[in-house]
Amino acid sequence: MTYLMSKFSQVPTYIGQTAELMTEGGKQFANHCGQWEEVVYASASELAKLPFTGLTEGYYIVGTGSTGLGLAYTTIGMTYTALIFASALALKRAPPQYKPVGWTPLASSSGDSLKSVHVDVVHKTPQFWLLFTTSGLLCTGGMGLMAVAKPMITEVFSGAVPALVTTSFATAYLMAMAAGNLGGRVGWAAISDKIGRTSTYNIFTIGGASLYATLPWLIHAVISQPDSPLAPVMLSLFCLNTVLAITIMGGVFAVLPAYESDLYGPKHVGAIHSRFLLAATGASIA
């Protein structure tokens, strides 16, 4: 995203620190190249908030310049659509009686490969509601962090340690959280294959609660003593703990379908998973 924005971004047109001005309808206009253009005066502090470097304090023409965000999202959306469409065309149904090399299906005495709980009765089991609640709470914490990540890092910490929390630092932090979400989906899924779904969810629950419990203490430690030599350490721990918490949210989404299959069998896991997605919906609303 940062690379695409740098390619599509355009610096606003700068007129100068002085200009021939005219006010009409509460708007400022400046004579630029023989034409009256609407302008705005930008101070150094206001320019520091923009994703551009080297801008000079003065008058800028309104409507010029772009961060490139719209074109960057358009490019990503078109690329994603093309990949999904190509992948859908590449999918094929396996031939009848096909089995991967070296795989032997498990057989039970009843003849079925594995017993499965029907989707209509799965909500009557206590395991469903325990797993539903746990997954919902874990996702709520992660989505809450992602929702407030940018204002939290720029408004809470930038005033306390402005030398550390710069615009580039905030951008790197947001990218780290996105990488944590992706890495959690891949990493925790691989770990769950080794240690089991139950053990993985135990780590999610105990580890997630521990990580979230440290965040208020770390924030207070940085804000209350910004000049302390430990402030950068506390800030680093805060960033690390939030990224780890995001990996747990990604891991929940990755491990949940396999855990459902372990509990209720593979036959109705698709329909069962759609019920569990209500927990993610509730977490995003909360």
C-alpha positions in Angstrom: 0.0 0.0 0.0 2.8 2.5 0.9 4.6 1.7 -2.4 1.5 2.2 -4.5 0.6 5.5 -2.6 4.1 6.8 -3.3 3.6 6.1 -7.0 0.2 7.7 -7.3 0.6 10.6 -4.9 0.8 14.2 -6.2 2.1 17.2 -4.3 -0.3 20.1 -4.0 0.5 23.2 -6.1 2.4 25.8 -4.1 1.9 29.5 -4.8 4.1 31.1 -2.2 4.1 32.7 1.2 2.6 35.9 -0.3 0.0 36.3 -3.0 -2.6 38.7 -4.4 -5.7 37.7 -2.5 -9.4 38.2 -2.9 -12.1 37.0 -0.5 -15.5 36.0 -1.9 -18.2 34.0 -0.2 -15.9 33.2 2.8 -13.3 31.7 0.5 -9.8 33.0 -0.4 -8.8 33.3 -4.0 -5.3 34.1 -5.3 -4.2 35.4 -8.7 -2.1 32.6 -10.1 -0.9 32.8 -13.7 -3.6 35.3 -14.6 -6.4 33.2 -13.1 -8.1 33.4 -9.7 -7.7 30.1 -7.9 -9.2 29.1 -4.5 -6.3 28.8 -2.0 -5.7 27.9 1.6 -2.8 28.9 3.8 -1.0 25.9 5.4 1.2 26.4 8.4 4.3 24.3 9.1 2.5 22.3 11.9 -0.4 21.5 9.5 2.0 20.5 6.7 3.8 18.2 9.1 0.6 16.1 9.3 0.6 15.4 5.6 2.3 12.4 4.0 4.7 14.6 2.1 8.2 15.9 2.8 9.8 19.2 1.8 6.6 21.3 1.8 7.0 25.0 2.5 4.6 27.0 4.6 2.4 29.2 2.5 -0.5 29.2 0.1 -1.6 26.1 -1.8 -4.3 25.8 -4.5 -7.4 23.9 -3.2 -8.1 20.7 -5.0 -4.6 20.0 -6.1 -2.5 17.2 -4.7 -3.4 13.7 -3.8 -2.2 11.1 -1.3 -2.8 8.4 -4.0 -4.9 6.4 -1.6 -7.9 6.0 -3.9 -5.8 4.8 -6.9 -3.8 2.5 -4.6 -7.0 0.8 -3.3 -8.3 0.6 -6.8 -5.2 -1.2 -8.0 -5.3 -3.6 -5.0 -9.0 -4.2 -5.6 -8.5 -5.0 -9.3 -5.5 -7.2 -8.6 -7.5 -9.1 -5.9 -10.5 -9.5 -8.2 -8.2 -10.8 -11.0 -6.5 -13.3 -8.7 -9.8 -14.6 -7.3 -11.4 -14.9 -10.7 -8.3 -16.8 -12.1 -8.2 -19.0 -9.0 -11.9 -19.8 -9.4 -11.4 -20.8 -13.1 -8.4 -23.0 -12.1 -10.4 -25.0 -9.5 -11.6 -28.4 -10.7 -13.6 -31.2 -9.2 -11.5 -34.2 -8.4 -12.1 -37.4 -10.5 -14.4 -40.0 -9.0 -12.7 -42.3 -6.4 -9.7 -40.0 -6.3 -7.4 -40.3 -3.2 -4.1 -38.4 -2.5 -1.0 -40.5 -2.7 -0.3 -42.1 0.7 -3.7 -41.2 2.3 -6.0 -43.8 3.7 -9.4 -42.7 5.0 -10.3 -43.6 8.6 -13.1 -46.2 8.8 -15.5 -46.8 11.6 -17.6 -49.8 12.4 -20.7 -48.1 11.0 -19.0 -47.7 7.6 -18.8 -43.9 7.8 -15.4 -42.3 7.7 -16.1 -40.1 10.7 -19.1 -39.4 12.9 -20.6 -35.9 12.4 -23.1 -33.9 14.5 -25.9 -32.4 12.5 -26.0 -28.6 12.1 -29.6 -28.5 13.5 -28.6 -29.9 16.9 -25.1 -28.5 17.3 -26.3 -25.3 19.0 -27.8 -27.6 21.8 -24.4 -28.7 22.9 -22.5 -26.7 25.6 -19.3 -26.9 23.5 -20.9 -24.8 20.8 -21.6 -21.9 23.2 -18.3 -22.1 25.0 -16.4 -22.0 21.8 -18.7 -19.3 20.3 -18.2 -17.1 23.4 -14.4 -17.6 23.5 -14.0 -16.9 19.8 -16.2 -13.8 20.0 -14.3 -12.3 22.9 -10.9 -13.0 21.3 -12.0 -11.4 18.0 -13.5 -8.4 19.9 -10.2 -7.5 21.4 -8.3 -7.8 18.1 -10.8 -5.9 16.1 -10.9 -3.2 18.8 -7.2 -2.8 18.6 -7.3 -2.5 14.8 -10.1 0.1 15.0 -8.2 2.4 17.3 -4.6 1.6 16.3 -4.0 4.8 14.3 -5.5 7.3 16.7 -4.0 5.5 19.7 -0.5 5.6 18.3 -0.7 9.1 16.9 -2.8 10.9 19.5 -1.8 9.1 22.7 1.9 8.6 22.2 2.9 11.3 19.8 2.3 14.0 22.4 4.3 12.2 25.0 7.3 11.0 22.9 7.1 13.0 19.6 10.7 12.2 18.8 9.9 8.5 18.6 6.3 8.4 17.4 6.6 10.0 14.0 4.5 9.6 10.9 6.8 6.9 9.6 6.7 5.1 13.0 2.9 5.1 12.9 2.9 3.7 9.4 5.3 1.0 10.3 3.2 0.1 13.3 0.1 -0.2 11.3 1.9 -2.4 8.8 3.2 -4.6 11.6 -0.3 -5.1 12.8 -1.5 -6.1 9.4 1.5 -8.5 9.1 0.6 -9.9 12.6 -2.9 -10.6 11.4 -1.7 -12.5 8.3 1.1 -14.2 10.2 -1.3 -15.3 12.9 -3.5 -17.0 10.4 -0.6 -19.0 8.9 1.5 -19.5 12.0 -1.1 -20.5 14.5 -2.7 -22.9 12.0 0.6 -24.7 11.6 1.2 -24.7 15.4 -2.3 -26.2 16.0 -1.5 -29.0 13.7 1.4 -29.9 16.0 0.0 -29.3 19.5 -3.8 -29.7 18.8 -6.7 -27.3 18.6 -7.5 -27.4 22.3 -4.0 -26.6 23.4 -3.9 -23.8 20.8 -7.1 -22.3 22.1 -5.8 -22.5 25.7 -2.8 -20.4 24.5 -5.2 -18.0 22.8 -7.3 -17.5 26.0 -4.6 -17.4 28.6 -2.1 -15.5 26.4 -4.6 -13.1 25.1 -5.9 -12.1 28.5 -2.3 -11.6 29.7 -1.4 -9.4 26.7 -4.5 -7.2 27.0 -3.9 -6.8 30.8 -0.5 -5.3 30.2 -1.6 -2.6 27.7 -3.0 -0.1 30.2 0.1 -0.4 32.4 2.4 0.1 29.4 0.4 3.1 28.1 0.5 4.7 31.6 4.3 4.0 31.9 5.0 5.9 28.7 2.7 8.8 29.2 3.5 9.5 32.8 7.3 9.4 32.4 8.0 10.2 28.7 11.6 11.4 29.6 12.5 8.2 31.4 15.1 5.9 29.6 12.5 3.1 30.0 9.9 5.0 27.9 11.2 3.6 24.5 11.3 0.1 26.0 7.7 0.4 27.3 6.6 1.7 23.9 8.4 -1.2 22.2 6.7 -3.7 24.5 3.3 -2.0 23.8 3.8 -2.4 20.1 5.0 -6.0 20.5 2.1 -7.0 22.7 -0.6 -5.4 20.4 0.9 -7.2 17.4 0.9 -10.5 19.3 -2.7 -9.9 20.3 -3.6 -9.3 16.6 -1.9 -12.6 15.7 -4.3 -14.3 18.1 -7.3 -12.8 16.4 -5.9 -14.1 13.0 -5.2 -17.5 14.6 -8.8 -17.7 15.8 -10.2 -17.3 12.3 -7.7 -19.8 10.9 -8.0 -22.5 13.6 -11.7 -22.3 14.2 -12.9 -24.4 11.2 -10.5 -27.2 12.0 -11.5 -27.1 15.7 -15.2 -27.3 14.6 -14.4 -30.4 12.5 -12.6 -32.0 15.5 -15.6 -31.4 17.7 -18.5 -32.1 15.4 -17.1 -34.0 12.4 -16.3 -32.8 8.9 -19.7 -33.5 7.2 -21.6 -30.3 8.3 -18.6 -28.1 9.2 -19.4 -25.6 6.5 -22.9 -24.9 7.8 -21.6 -25.0 11.4 -18.9 -22.5 10.7 -21.5 -20.1 9.3 -23.1 -20.1 12.8 -19.7 -19.3 14.4 -19.2 -16.4 12.0 -22.0 -14.6 14.0 -19.4 -14.3 16.7 -17.1 -12.4 14.3 -20.1 -10.2 13.3 -20.8 -9.4 16.9 -17.1 -8.6 17.5 -17.0 -6.2 14.6 -20.1 -4.4 15.8 -18.8 -4.2 19.4 
